[in-house]
Amino acid sequence: MLGKIAGALLGKRIAGPQSGAKGAILGYGAAALARRSVPALAAVALAGWAFNKVREKRQREPAYPSDASPSPPSG
């Protein structure tokens, strides 16, 4: 309910002072769009964050072949 009120107030500002119900309709549409798009945007952001963490971890760890063994110190 608060989202609808905030959307109507935002739509009123967008539409201007002499717009009548047009601002409320725009605000309601903006609130409905935000309600549908915010979870999708959050999921995309979370997936991007996780991908970045995995990529950073792979770059930090050295990739040695499985048959590599340490060599004795020379000297």
Secondary structure as UniProt FT lines:
FT   HELIX           2..15
FT   TURN            17..18
FT   TURN            20..21
FT   HELIX           22..60
FT   TURN            66..67
//
